Amino acid sequence: MTADTFRRAAPATHSTGSLPKPEWSRREALVLAAILLLAAAMRVGAAVAVPSPLESDYLGYWNLAGHLAAGRGLILEDGKPTAFLSIGYPIFLAGFFVLFGTSIAVVKAVNVVLGIAAVLFAYLAARAMFRSPWAAALGALILAAYVEASVYGAYVAKENLMVFLLMAQLVLAAHAGAGGAWRVLNPVLFGVATGWLVVTGNAAISFLPGFVAIAFFARGAAVAPTLRYFVLAGLVGALTIAPVVVRNHLAFGGWGVNNNGGFNLYLGNNPNATPYFMSIADTPMGPRWHALREELGERGSSQYLGELAKQHILDNPGETIALSLRKALAFWEPPTHSGKYEETRVEQFVRLIWLVQYLGIALLCVAAFLRLRQDWRGIGAILLMVAGYTAVHMLFYVVYRYRLPIMPMLCVLAGLGAHALLMRLARSPAERRRATA
């Protein structure tokens, strides 16, 4: 097998008034089907084997979805309205609870489907960005087999929906140059995905500059068409979040998609702060927190803590910068940590696989720079997303689960790196001599 084998695998493309439709070969379709079957097997297996602890945020999302499905609205257990947790994922789950009943099995089934769809989107996006079914297949394969993505499908975690929405944005941005009906439908869908992402996990808005870059190049580096694309997407996104914003204004007297911004900023910026999430009880405000919340309400107490955090940042600029750098390192720290509870040998083995996969993805992302001259646009866009998402957590705090939404992007980049390495290994002796001449 020579490098030409890999080059010949990329079929020609043509546009027929919809998404650009490459001339798919039978082999390529079978490879994609096999990857999706692997993704399904991994995620179904995890859903069956991994328990779903209803605690902390997982319990919050579960309760909110259950209350909404029962017609009680987005309320706490005491009946008070809430927007303290991001409500996009509970709203999404509530629709399935209405249709199929309120159960963990429904949550797991929904998450499995979201995960498989994310793998499909990864393939289609990488194929368009890098013009190579081999690079696309390798990236999708890495994501399909990535243990962390499968395991979290068993949890009532918003990251499952975030990954789906982000990969939907990626594939739409990569095909932003499509003509026909997709010229309008594409930005409309991008706007819906962006709006839903804002109410699901607004930290992921930091991905937007990368998506803008991808869409810009997909539209031939033309400013005016790209501007029209994002104006329409922005209008649709605003309409998507409008009901949530209006509901929160009526319930809490303020405009916003949630009531946790100031609270989270304070957890990451107070005299006791570390790079990682900490309980409010471990902060200087801990002894007064419940009284403050009773006095000022959910929104007012969060705003109060936000002001304290901002003052702490202004009073301690050097300490804040140093802590932010530690947060950046902690955010990308390899997964060598232990779980919350005592682990079985199987769990320890799974964690070891996760660590090996994580390090392998990191190395393959570095290998992707072998393709920098040919694919600098896609590589640069993904790095822009990495930088933005890291910066958000440098400002707030680190939870290992929060890294999951960026990992599919790195899997796509790792697929390009794997393809580059295979291309080099597959070179004939004559090609190697020409390359070094």
N, C-alpha and C positions, 0 to 999 in steps of 0.2 A: 504493500500500500504506500503510495506517495502522497505528497501534499496536494497534488492535483486531484486526488480522490475527494478531499474535503472541499476543494473549490468547486468541483463539478456538482456537489450536493446542493448548491444554492441555485434553485430554479429561477427563471425569469418571472417578473411580476407584471401585472397589468391592472388597470382600473376599469371597472364596469359600472360606474355610478354608485358604488357603495364602498365599503372598506376595501382597500387594495387587496386583490385576491391573487396570491402567488399560485403558480401552477404546481399544486401539491403533487408529489409523487406518492405512489402506494407505500413505498418504504417509509417515507416521512410520516404519513398518517399512522402507520402501524407503530412507529417509534413513539409518537405522541400518545397514542392509545395506551401503550405499555407504561409510559411515564405516569399517566393519569391513573392507571390501575394501581401502580405502586403507591401513589399519593393516597388513593382511597384505602388501600390495605393498611398503610401506616396509620392513617387517621382513625379508621374504624377500630383497628387493634388497640390504639391508645384509648379510644373512647370506652372500649369494653374493659380494659385492664386498669385504667387509672381512675381512682375515686374522684369525686367532685366535692371538695370541702366547701361548705357554705359558711364562710367567715370573711370578715373584713369587707373589702370592696365586692367580692363575689356574692356575699350575702346581700349587700346593698342592691346590686343589680338584679338579683333574683327577686327580692321583695318588691322593688319598683315595678318590674315587669309583671309580677303577679297581681299587684294592686291595680295596675292599669288594665290588664286583661279582664279583671273582675268588675271594671267600671268605676273603681274608686279614685282613679286619677293617680298622679305622681305624688304620693304622700309617704310620710314616715309611718312607723308603727303606731304613733300616737295620733295619727290623723292629720297632722300638719303638712301643708304643701312643702315640697323640697326641690331644690336644684343643686344640692351640694355635690352629688356625684354627676358626672356627665351623663345625660339622659338619652343619648342617641341609641346606645346598645339596648337598654331596657325597652325603649319604644319599639325597636326592631323585633326583639324577642316577643313582646306582648302580642304582636300580630299572629305569630305562630302558636302562642298559647291559646289564643281565641280559637284557632282552627283545629289544633290537635290536643289541647289540654295542657295544663301546667305540670311539667315534669322535667327532671334532669335529662331523661332520654331525649326529649324534644330539643333541649339546649344542645346536647351533644350531636344530634343529627344535623341541626342547623350549622353548627360549627364545622362539622365534617364537610358539608357541601360548600361552605365558604372557603375552606382550605383547599379543596380540589379546584374550585373555580380560580383561586389565586394562582395555583400552579399553571393552569391553562393560560391565564392572562400573562404570567411571566414569560411563557413560551412565545405568545403572539407579540408581546412588546419587544422582547430581545430579538426576535426574527426581523422585525421592522427596523429596530435601532442599529443592529449590527449586520443586517443583510446576510445572515448565515443561519440555516436551519441547524447546523451542527452546534454553534455557539448557543442557540436558543434551546436545543435539546439538552445540552449539558447543564445550562443554568436551571432549567425546569427540573431536571433530574436531581440536582443538588437540593433544590427547595423541596421536592417531593420526599426526599429521604431525610431531610433535616429533622432531627428528633424533637427539638424544642417546639417547632411549629405544630408537630403532631400531638405532643403531650398537652399543650395548652388548649387544644381543642376539647379536652375533657373538662375544662374549667368554665365557669360563668364569667368570662373575662372579656372586656371590651376589645382587647387587642385582636381577637379573632375577626371582628368586623372591621377594625382599622386596617388590617392586612389586606382584606378583600377590597376595601375602598381605595387604598393606595395603589394596589395593582391594577384596579379598574382605571384609575387616573393615568397610570403609566401607559397602559395599552391604548387609551384614548389619545393621550398626548403624542404617542409614537405614530398614530394614524391621523394626526390632525390635518394632514394634507389631502385627505380623501375628498372626492368630489360627489356630485349627485346629492341625494337626500342626506348623506352623511355629512355634507358640508354644514348643515344646520343641526342635525341630530347629535353629532359628535360633541360640539361644545355644550349642547343642552345636557347631555348625559354627564359630561365632565363637571358642569355646574351642580347637578344633583349630587354627584359623588362628593364634591368638595363641600357643599353645604352640609351633607349628612356627616362628613368627617369632622366638621367644626363642632357639631353637637355630640360627637362620639368621643373625640380625643383631640382637642384643639391644638395641642402641641405639634401635631402632624401638619399644621399649616406651614411649618418651616420647610416642608418638602416643595412648596409651591414654586420657588425660583427655579428649582431643577426641572419641574414640569414645564414651566414657561420656556426654558432653554430647549427642551426636547421638542415641544410644539413649534417653536420658532424655526428650528432646522427642518422639521417635518414639512413645514410650509415653504421650504426653499429659502430660508433666511430672509423672508419678506416681512417688513415691519407692519405695513397696513393690514394684510390678512391676519397676521398674528394678533394684532390689536383688536380687530373685529371679533376674532375667536374668543378672546378673554373678556371682552366687554359683554358679549352674550352669555358666556359662562358665568361671569360675575353677577349678572342680573338674575340668572336662574338660581345661582347659589344663594343670593340674598332672599329670593322668594322661598327657597327651601328652608332656611333657618328662621324666616319671619314668624311662623306660628310659635316656635319655641321662645323667641325673644319677646313677643307680645304676651305670651302666657306668663313669662317670668316678670315682666313689667307689671302685669295685673296682680300677680301674687306677692311680689316683693318690692314693688315701687322703683325698680331700676332696670335698665336695659342691659341685657347680656345673655349668654347661652348657659352659664352656670354661676354658682355662688362660691367657688372654691379657689379663685385666683389668688386673693390675698392670703388666705390660709396656707396654701401650698408655698407661696413665696416666703412666708414667715418660717415654715418648717426648714427651709433651706438657707435662711439668712437670719439667724438669731445668735445670741452669745454662746449657746450650746451646740450649734449646728455642726454636723459632720457631712461628708459627701453623700451619705445615705439617708433614706427616709427615717424619720424619727417620730415617735408618738408626740402629740401635743402635750401629753403629761410630762414629757422629759424636757420641755422648754421652760423658760422663765414664766411664761404665761400659763403654764399647766394648772396651778392651783386656782386660777381665776377663770379658766376657760368656760366651764359650764354656766357660771353666773353671768359672764359676759355674753354668752350666746342667748341666755334667757332675756337679758336686758336689751341687747341690740338686734336680736334676731339672726337668722342664718346669713343674710346678705351683709348686714351692718357689722357683725362680728368679724367676718372675713375681710371687709374693707379696713376695719380697725387694725387687724393683724398685718395687712398689707402696708399700711402706713408705718407701723413699727419696723417692718422689714426694710422698707426704703430708707428709713432713718438710720438703721443699723448699717446698711450699705454705705451711706454717705459718711457716717462717722468712722467707718473702718474700711477704707478703700483697699489698703494693702492686704489686709486679712481676707477681704472678700475676693480679691483677685487670686490669692494663693489657694483659697478654698475652691474657687471655680476651676482652677487647673487640676486640683485633686479630684474634683467631680468628673472632669473629662477623662482622666485616667481610670477612675472607678467605673465609668460608664462602659468602657471598652475592655475592662478586665476580663480575662478568660474565665469561663464558668468552673472555677475550682471550689466554689463554696458548697456547703452542705445544705440539705433541706431543713425545714423547720422542725420536723419530727425525726425520730430514729429511723434510719434507712435499712431496708433489706438489702441482700446481696444483689438482687435483680435491679433495684433502684440505683445502687452504686455503679453497677455495670452500665446502666442507661446513662448515668451522669458522665461516665468515662467516654462513652460514645459521643455524647454531646460535646465534651471538651475536644476530642479528636476532630470532630466535624468543624467546630468553631475555628480551631487553629488551621485546619485545611482550607476553609473558606478564606481566611485571612491571607494565607500564602498564595492562593489562586487569584485573589484580588490584586496582589502585588504583580503576579505574572501577567495580569491583563494589561499592564503598561508596555508589554511587548507589542501590543496593538495600538499604542497611543497615536502613532502617525496616521493610521487608517481610521481609527474610531475615537478620536479625541472628543468629539461632540458628546457621544453617549457616556464615555468615561467621565468627562468633566461634569456632566449633568448629575450623575450619580454621586460624585464626590461633593458637589454642591449640596445635595440632600443630606449627605453624611455630616457635613460641616454645620448646616443649619439645625439639624436634629440634635447634634451634640451640644451646640450652643444653648439650646433651650434647657437641657438638663444641667448645664454649667450654671445656669441662673437659678434653677430650682433644686432638685435633689435626684439621687439615683435609686431606682428600683430595677433589679435585673430584668423583670418582666417587661419594663418599658422599652427595652432594646429590641424586642421582637418585631415591631413594625418596620424597622429599617433593614432587618436581616434578609427579606426577599430581594431587596435592591442589591444587596451584597452578593446574594446567590446568583443573580443575573450577571453581575460583574465577574464573579468567580467562574461562571460558565464561559465567558469570553476568555478569561485567563487559561482555563483548561483547554479550550480550543487552540489558543496560541501555542501552548506547550505541545499539544498533539501535532500541530502543523510542523513544529520544529523536529519532533521525533520522527515524523513520517517523511522527512526530506530524504531524497536519494543521495548517495555520495556525491554525484555530480552537482546537485542543487546546493549541498553544503559547501562544496568548493567554490561555487559561484558566489555564495553568500559571504564567504570570508575573503574573497579575492579583492 
